[in-house]
């Protein structure tokens, strides 16, 4: 059974408190900024830390390439990998030789990995007490089983469309919550398509029989 990361892709980021906002632009303007950022962010690399509902912490390296490609390379002792190849998301647990795979569109991460998606139809701005921080919750009201993702951005000159993705929280239909925090973000750096390949552990398992 896959032990980690399921709510991360099957499914808000508590970087800022949801208190009344100070002077900010309109929610529509903020959504437009986030949309522009997602469309301008062709590639990104970052370090990440992941915390689940039970408080378990895992770390690793994140690679992203639009549209639809993402890789969560976890710390070695986790022995877990999550890869999006542009069409589907795959979870690979090398400890038990198990693989799960489903369309990106069935995941909250579609909000991040499909920059052409119209956020005005699915997203809403969550007020924060820091005017330099934008928080956007995305859910499909017609598909509650796809879960919810709340992305958090910091206004940063020089980043795509003036924003930097700081992380997100995903919440699946069973209320499994996973928080991702990013650091050392780098945008527009070379990321090879081969970065989103992975080794199927089931083949090695069959070969040993």
Beta strands, then each sheet from edge to edge (+ up, - down):
strand 1: 43-52
strand 2: 57-65
strand 3: 69-74
strand 4: 80-85
strand 5: 88-93
strand 6: 98-103
strand 7: 123-125
strand 8: 133-139
strand 9: 148-155
strand 10: 163-171
strand 11: 177-187
sheet 1: 6+ 5- 4+ 3- 2+ 1- 11+ 10- 9+ 8- 7+
end
